[in-house]
Amino acid sequence: MHDFRYQLPRFFSAFALHILRPALPVLLFLSPSTTFAQKPWQLDYRVQAGFENDSNIYESSVAPVSAPVGRLLLQSKAERVSKNVRLLFDYSGALLLYHEHNDEHKLLNDLKGGVTLRASDWLRFFVQGEVTLKNYLNNTADYGTSGGILGATTALSERAALEAGVENGQLDYAASDSLFDYTFWGAFLSLRHRLAQSTVLELTAQRRRLDYLRFAYLHVNSTLVQRAPYAQQENFSALRLTFTISRKWLLRASVEAQFNRSNSLGYDYDRLRLQTLAAWSPARRWLIRAAAMVQTKSYAESTPPIVPPEFDAEREQSNNLILDVSRDLSNELTLLARISYHDNESPIRSVFYRKTVFFTGMELRF
């Protein structure tokens, strides 16, 4: 029996690159006064293997190239819970091999960790960290990201809790130390309220300061743009409202407003994004999951940026629709099928590319 209260669909992380903060997800409201359910070290492993057909492997807006892709995923998770301490470590590694396109072969590695301390009946402190590496086997587009969060959660009542914290992170391309790399500092504040036993409403505000290595560019007049003598800096703000119902089925919907202001020409934008996620089990051993994202985005300046905001097109998720169907053959073995459609903005502003990906495979848990 699938219990949606304690797990997100496995494909959710595929489009969670630009959520407000990269925290380890918790779907249910959990007040700080709740004592941890103690358990010794628990180790879980998952191996997923299969093939997918990607209709646009280079994320091109003019000449899409289709190719079959072999995919292998390994995930290991370790958790230990005592009366007042919870430890969680999660590693995922994926190998993608593209038929007749060796330049796209890649390794993806993601390592997460978190510690939560129960200081009292009404207060908890937590530390979380994550490192992601994307390594190409036959080209020089490798990069890594890292981030950390330090925060606290306090109970306001039996139904309400307030969470606040600070965060830091960076993006580092191996072959480009000046164009796309940046570091950031930020802070967030989140208010959660339990409307019913399995219904939670959450309001989150976030602020980030991004410092790039590249220089800023200035608009001198209608025909001239020149490089500034200082580095590019940006202030990013976001406000998100999330509604979650978690019973024998899961429904989660969020609306998010984002505002980005830069000292460099062409990077100011406002964005409104809607995300939904649903999961349910129509019959024993069957699980259906669906997710969607749509957005509107407007730019303050008609002149596009001199340097694209991103180098890797996969880092920008604009609009997508994902449907995932799985069938448990046993408690350890599952058949998987997934189809996804993407209409994402490319690194060139206001230019979109489209792709459809179909995946089928098997998953072994032990």
CORJO-V225889 format. One record per pair of residues at least 6 apart in sequence whose C-alpha atoms are under 7 Angstrom apart, sorted by sequence separation. I is the first residue (numbers start at 1). J is the second residue. If there is no record, write none. Layout:
i: {I	I}
j: {J	J}
This chain:
i: {80	81	98	118	136	155	156	194	195	219	220	245	261	262	281	328	345	346	58	80	98	117	118	135	154	155	193	194	218	219	244	245	261	280	281	327	328	345	346	56	57	79	80	97	116	117	134	135	153	154	173	192	193	217	218	244	260	261	280	326	327	344	345	55	56	57	79	96	97	116	117	134	153	154	172	192	193	217	218	243	244	260	279	280	326	327	343	344	55	56	57	78	79	96	116	133	134	153	171	192	217	218	243	259	260	279	326	343	344	55	78	95	96	115	116	133	152	153	171	191	192	216	217	242	243	259	278	279	325	326	343	54	55	77	78	95	115	132	133	152	170	171	190	191	215	216	242	258	259	278	325	342	343	54	77	94	95	114	115	132	151	152	170	190	191	215	241	242	258	277	278	324	325	342	53	54	76	77	94	114	131	132	151	169	170	190	215	216	240	241	257	258	277	324	341	342	53	76	93	94	113	114	131	150	151	169	189	190	215	216	240	241	257	276	277	323	324	341	52	53	75	76	93	113	130	131	149	150	168	169	189	215	216	240	256	257	276	323	340	341	51	52	75	92	93	112	113	130	149	150	168	188	189	214	215	239	240	256	275	276	322	323	340	51	52	74	75	92	112	129	130	149	167	168	188	213	214	238	239	255	256	275	322	339	340	51	74	91	92	111	112	129	148	149	167	187	188	212	238	239	255	274	275	321	322	339	50	51	73	74	91	111	128	129	148	166	167	187	212	238	254	255	274	321	338	339	6	50	73	90	91	110	111	128	147	148	166	186	187	211	212	237	238	254	273	274	320	321	338	5	49	50	72	73	90	110	127	128	147	165	166	186	211	237	253	254	273	320	337	338	5	49	72	89	90	109	110	127	146	147	165	185	186	210	211	236	237	253	272	273	295	319	320	337	48	49	71	72	89	109	126	127	146	164	165	184	185	210	236	252	253	271	272	294	295	319	336	337	48	71	88	89	108	109	126	145	146	164	184	185	209	210	235	236	252	271	272	294	318	319	336	47	48	70	71	88	108	125	126	145	163	164	184	209	234	235	251	252	271	293	294	318	335	336	47	69	70	87	88	107	108	125	144	145	163	183	184	208	209	234	235	251	270	271	293	317	318	335	46	47	69	70	87	107	124	125	144	162	163	182	183	208	234	250	251	269	270	292	293	316	334	335	46	69	86	87	106	107	124	143	144	162	182	183	207	208	233	234	250	269	270	292	316	334	45	46	68	69	86	106	123	124	143	161	162	182	207	233	249	250	269	291	292	333	334	45	67	68	85	86	105	106	123	142	143	161	181	182	206	207	232	249	268	269	291	333	44	45	67	85	104	105	122	123	142	160	161	181	206	232	248	268	290	291	332	333	44	84	85	105	122	160	205	206	290	313	332	43	44	84	141	159	160	179	205	289	290	313	332	43	103	140	159	178	179	204	205	266	289	42	43	102	103	178	204	288	289	311	41	42	203	204	266	288	310	41	42	203	266	267	287	288	309	41	202	203	266	287	308	40	202	265	286	287	308	39	40	201	202	286	39	201	285	286	38	39	200	201	285	37	38	200	36	38	199	200	304	36	199	218	219	36	198	199	216	217	218	35	36	198	216	217	198	33	32	33	32	32	32	32	32	32	31	31	31	180	29	28	29	20	5	4	5	4	4	3	4	4	59	9	61	61	60	59	17	56	55	55	15	54	55	54	53	54	52	53	52	53	52	51	52	51	50	51	50	49	50	49	48	49	48	47	48	46	47	46	47	46	45	46	45	44}
j: {86	87	104	124	142	161	162	200	201	225	226	251	267	268	287	334	351	352	65	87	105	124	125	142	161	162	200	201	225	226	251	252	268	287	288	334	335	352	353	64	65	87	88	105	124	125	142	143	161	162	181	200	201	225	226	252	268	269	288	334	335	352	353	64	65	66	88	105	106	125	126	143	162	163	181	201	202	226	227	252	253	269	288	289	335	336	352	353	65	66	67	88	89	106	126	143	144	163	181	202	227	228	253	269	270	289	336	353	354	66	89	106	107	126	127	144	163	164	182	202	203	227	228	253	254	270	289	290	336	337	354	66	67	89	90	107	127	144	145	164	182	183	202	203	227	228	254	270	271	290	337	354	355	67	90	107	108	127	128	145	164	165	183	203	204	228	254	255	271	290	291	337	338	355	67	68	90	91	108	128	145	146	165	183	184	204	229	230	254	255	271	272	291	338	355	356	68	91	108	109	128	129	146	165	166	184	204	205	230	231	255	256	272	291	292	338	339	356	68	69	91	92	109	129	146	147	165	166	184	185	205	231	232	256	272	273	292	339	356	357	68	69	92	109	110	129	130	147	166	167	185	205	206	231	232	256	257	273	292	293	339	340	357	69	70	92	93	110	130	147	148	167	185	186	206	231	232	256	257	273	274	293	340	357	358	70	93	110	111	130	131	148	167	168	186	206	207	231	257	258	274	293	294	340	341	358	70	71	93	94	111	131	148	149	168	186	187	207	232	258	274	275	294	341	358	359	27	71	94	111	112	131	132	149	168	169	187	207	208	232	233	258	259	275	294	295	341	342	359	27	71	72	94	95	112	132	149	150	169	187	188	208	233	259	275	276	295	342	359	360	28	72	95	112	113	132	133	150	169	170	188	208	209	233	234	259	260	276	295	296	318	342	343	360	72	73	95	96	113	133	150	151	170	188	189	208	209	234	260	276	277	295	296	318	319	343	360	361	73	96	113	114	133	134	151	170	171	189	209	210	234	235	260	261	277	296	297	319	343	344	361	73	74	96	97	114	134	151	152	171	189	190	210	235	260	261	277	278	297	319	320	344	361	362	74	96	97	114	115	134	135	152	171	172	190	210	211	235	236	261	262	278	297	298	320	344	345	362	74	75	97	98	115	135	152	153	172	190	191	210	211	236	262	278	279	297	298	320	321	344	362	363	75	98	115	116	135	136	153	172	173	191	211	212	236	237	262	263	279	298	299	321	345	363	75	76	98	99	116	136	153	154	173	191	192	212	237	263	279	280	299	321	322	363	364	76	98	99	116	117	136	137	154	173	174	192	212	213	237	238	263	280	299	300	322	364	76	77	99	117	136	137	154	155	174	192	193	213	238	264	280	300	322	323	364	365	77	117	118	138	155	193	238	239	323	346	365	77	78	118	175	193	194	213	239	323	324	347	366	78	138	175	194	213	214	239	240	301	324	78	79	138	139	214	240	324	325	347	78	79	240	241	303	325	347	79	80	241	304	305	325	326	347	80	241	242	305	326	347	80	242	305	326	327	348	80	81	242	243	327	81	243	327	328	81	82	243	244	328	81	82	244	81	83	244	245	349	82	245	264	265	83	245	246	263	264	265	83	84	246	264	265	247	121	121	122	122	123	124	153	154	155	155	158	161	310	194	198	200	206	246	246	247	247	248	248	249	250	313	289	352	353	353	353	315	355	355	356	317	356	357	357	357	358	357	358	358	359	359	359	360	360	360	361	361	361	362	362	362	363	363	363	364	363	364	364	365	365	365	366	366	366}
